[in-house]
């Protein structure tokens, strides 16, 4: 790494090669927010040393990926604090010892290497950490999240749930399910009420969450 306050890196390999030593040198605090398990696979302390606080914040999508389940198990056994946010995190970032932040750019639709910005400007690092703290306080710890009951759903409701999770239009979903458009919309409205969702977007997120946590849904 250079002395520049902001360094742009391309791809996880370059992130690990150029910033790996900074992650390995973490002493007090390692904060991480991610939407999916593989986002920071090359950026994490190898071991949780005594006195090191590791807090990981994930979106509900982590439950849809078998690697996510294994990751949560491994982190929990190592002593990391884990919380689940009600929706996918708006930003994926890491903050190390209040001195370094790494921001992940959105993934490229063309499959190009992901871009990471390594920031050491104190004011920017403090801002990223403050955003993390806000998201952390509004999220649920993993054990409580797993105990939260879901409403019992019948087969028709589960079909609607899958259609919402897949993002089908009402017209396409009603055709796939073999019901009228009016019937489908009535079932969506009833399911949204059951899930406590105030919008189709929230219902879709909740659908992903339920299907991810209950693979037999």
C-alpha positions as CSV (number, residue, x, y, z in Angstrom):
1,X,0.0,0.0,0.0
2,X,1.1,3.6,-0.6
3,X,0.7,6.7,1.6
4,X,-2.2,7.9,-0.5
5,X,-5.4,8.4,1.5
6,X,-7.5,6.6,-1.1
7,X,-6.3,3.7,-3.3
8,X,-8.4,1.9,-5.9
9,X,-7.9,-1.8,-6.3
10,X,-9.5,-4.2,-8.9
11,X,-10.6,-7.7,-8.0
12,X,-10.3,-9.7,-4.8
13,X,-6.8,-11.0,-5.7
14,X,-5.4,-7.5,-5.8
15,X,-7.2,-6.6,-2.7
16,X,-5.7,-9.5,-0.9
17,X,-2.2,-8.9,-2.3
18,X,-2.0,-5.2,-1.6
19,X,-4.2,-4.7,1.5
20,X,-3.9,-8.2,3.1
21,X,-1.2,-7.0,5.5
22,X,-3.5,-4.3,6.8
23,X,-6.2,-6.8,7.6
24,X,-3.8,-9.2,9.2
25,X,-2.6,-6.3,11.4
26,X,-6.0,-5.7,12.9
27,X,-5.7,-5.4,16.7
28,X,-8.9,-3.9,18.2
29,X,-11.8,-3.9,15.9
30,X,-12.9,-5.4,12.6
31,X,-16.3,-4.3,11.3
32,X,-17.8,-5.7,8.2
33,X,-21.1,-5.4,6.3
34,X,-21.8,-7.6,3.3
35,X,-24.8,-8.7,1.2
36,X,-23.3,-12.1,0.3
37,X,-20.7,-14.5,1.7
38,X,-18.0,-14.1,-1.0
39,X,-17.8,-10.3,-0.9
40,X,-14.9,-10.2,1.5
41,X,-13.5,-13.7,1.2
42,X,-10.0,-12.3,0.7
43,X,-10.3,-9.6,3.4
44,X,-10.6,-11.0,6.9
45,X,-8.3,-11.6,9.9
46,X,-7.2,-15.2,9.9
47,X,-7.8,-15.6,13.6
48,X,-9.6,-13.8,16.3
49,X,-7.0,-12.8,18.8
50,X,-7.8,-12.0,22.4
51,X,-9.4,-8.5,22.8
52,X,-10.3,-8.2,19.1
53,X,-13.9,-7.3,18.5
54,X,-15.2,-8.7,15.2
55,X,-18.7,-7.6,14.1
56,X,-20.3,-8.9,10.9
57,X,-23.5,-7.5,9.5
58,X,-25.2,-9.4,6.7
59,X,-28.5,-9.1,4.8
60,X,-31.1,-11.9,4.9
61,X,-29.7,-13.2,1.5
62,X,-26.8,-14.9,3.4
63,X,-29.2,-17.7,4.3
64,X,-29.9,-18.5,0.6
65,X,-26.3,-19.5,0.0
66,X,-25.0,-22.8,1.4
67,X,-21.6,-21.0,1.8
68,X,-23.4,-18.4,3.9
69,X,-24.6,-21.0,6.4
70,X,-21.1,-22.4,6.8
71,X,-19.7,-19.0,7.1
72,X,-22.1,-18.0,9.9
73,X,-21.3,-21.2,11.7
74,X,-17.6,-20.7,11.4
75,X,-17.7,-17.0,12.5
76,X,-20.0,-17.8,15.4
77,X,-17.7,-20.5,16.7
78,X,-14.8,-18.1,16.4
79,X,-16.5,-15.6,18.6
80,X,-17.6,-13.0,16.1
81,X,-20.7,-11.0,16.8
82,X,-23.2,-11.4,13.9
83,X,-26.3,-9.5,13.1
84,X,-28.8,-9.7,10.2
85,X,-30.2,-6.5,8.7
86,X,-33.9,-6.4,7.6
87,X,-32.8,-5.7,4.0
88,X,-29.6,-6.2,2.0
89,X,-27.0,-3.6,3.1
90,X,-27.0,-0.5,1.0
91,X,-23.1,-0.5,1.0
92,X,-20.6,-3.3,1.5
93,X,-17.7,-2.1,3.6
94,X,-15.0,-2.9,6.1
95,X,-13.6,-0.8,8.9
96,X,-10.3,-1.8,10.6
97,X,-9.3,-0.3,13.9
98,X,-11.0,3.0,13.1
99,X,-8.0,3.8,10.8
100,X,-8.9,2.1,7.6
101,X,-12.1,1.6,5.5
102,X,-12.6,-0.5,2.4
103,X,-15.6,0.2,0.2
104,X,-16.8,-2.3,-2.4
105,X,-18.3,-0.9,-5.6
106,X,-21.4,-2.6,-7.1
107,X,-20.6,-5.7,-9.2
108,X,-20.2,-5.2,-12.9
109,X,-22.9,-6.6,-15.1
110,X,-20.2,-7.3,-17.7
111,X,-18.4,-9.6,-15.2
112,X,-15.4,-7.3,-14.8
113,X,-13.3,-7.4,-11.6
114,X,-15.0,-5.7,-8.7
115,X,-13.5,-2.3,-7.7
116,X,-12.5,-1.7,-4.1
117,X,-11.6,1.7,-2.6
118,X,-9.1,1.5,0.4
119,X,-9.5,4.7,2.4
120,X,-7.3,6.0,5.2
121,X,-8.6,9.6,5.4
122,X,-9.7,9.8,9.1
123,X,-12.9,11.8,8.5
124,X,-14.1,9.4,5.8
125,X,-13.2,6.3,7.9
126,X,-15.2,7.9,10.8
127,X,-18.2,8.5,8.5
128,X,-18.2,4.9,7.2
129,X,-17.9,3.6,10.8
130,X,-20.9,5.8,11.9
131,X,-23.0,4.4,9.0
132,X,-22.1,0.9,10.1
133,X,-23.1,1.6,13.7
134,X,-26.5,3.0,12.6
135,X,-27.1,-0.2,10.5
136,X,-25.9,-2.4,13.3
137,X,-28.3,-0.8,15.9
138,X,-31.3,-1.4,13.6
139,X,-30.4,-5.1,12.9
140,X,-31.1,-8.3,14.8
141,X,-28.5,-10.6,16.4
142,X,-28.2,-13.9,14.7
143,X,-29.6,-16.1,17.5
144,X,-32.7,-13.9,17.9
145,X,-33.2,-13.7,14.2
146,X,-33.2,-17.5,13.9
147,X,-35.8,-17.8,16.6
148,X,-38.2,-15.3,15.0
149,X,-41.3,-17.2,13.9
150,X,-42.7,-17.0,10.4
151,X,-46.4,-17.3,9.7
152,X,-47.5,-20.7,8.7
153,X,-48.2,-20.8,5.0
154,X,-50.4,-23.1,2.9
155,X,-49.3,-24.4,-0.5
156,X,-51.0,-21.5,-2.4
157,X,-49.3,-18.9,-0.2
158,X,-46.0,-20.7,-0.8
159,X,-46.5,-20.5,-4.6
160,X,-47.1,-16.8,-4.3
161,X,-44.1,-16.4,-2.1
162,X,-41.9,-18.1,-4.7
163,X,-43.4,-15.8,-7.5
164,X,-42.6,-12.7,-5.4
165,X,-39.1,-13.9,-4.7
166,X,-38.5,-14.6,-8.4
167,X,-39.7,-11.1,-9.3
168,X,-42.4,-12.2,-11.8
169,X,-44.9,-9.7,-12.9
170,X,-48.5,-10.3,-11.7
171,X,-49.5,-11.3,-15.2
172,X,-46.7,-13.9,-15.6
173,X,-47.1,-15.2,-12.1
174,X,-50.9,-15.7,-12.5
175,X,-50.3,-17.6,-15.7
176,X,-47.6,-19.8,-14.1
177,X,-49.9,-20.6,-11.2
178,X,-53.0,-21.1,-13.3
179,X,-55.1,-18.6,-11.6
180,X,-56.8,-15.4,-12.7
181,X,-55.0,-12.1,-12.3
182,X,-57.6,-10.9,-9.8
183,X,-57.1,-14.1,-7.7
184,X,-53.3,-13.8,-7.8
185,X,-53.5,-10.1,-6.7
186,X,-55.9,-11.0,-3.9
187,X,-53.5,-13.7,-2.7
188,X,-50.5,-11.2,-2.8
189,X,-52.5,-8.7,-0.8
190,X,-53.3,-11.3,1.8
191,X,-49.8,-12.6,1.9
192,X,-48.4,-9.1,2.4
193,X,-50.7,-8.6,5.3
194,X,-49.5,-11.9,6.8
195,X,-45.9,-11.0,6.4
196,X,-46.3,-7.4,7.7
197,X,-45.0,-6.0,4.4
198,X,-46.1,-2.5,3.4
199,X,-44.9,-2.8,-0.2
200,X,-44.2,-5.3,-3.0
201,X,-40.5,-4.6,-2.5
202,X,-40.7,-5.5,1.2
203,X,-42.8,-8.6,0.4
204,X,-40.1,-9.7,-2.1
205,X,-37.3,-9.3,0.4
206,X,-39.4,-11.1,3.0
207,X,-40.0,-13.9,0.5
208,X,-36.3,-14.3,-0.2
209,X,-35.7,-14.4,3.6
210,X,-38.2,-17.1,4.3
211,X,-37.2,-19.2,1.3
212,X,-33.6,-18.9,2.3
213,X,-34.1,-19.9,5.9
214,X,-36.5,-22.7,5.1
215,X,-35.3,-24.6,2.1
216,X,-38.5,-26.8,2.2
217,X,-40.7,-23.7,1.7
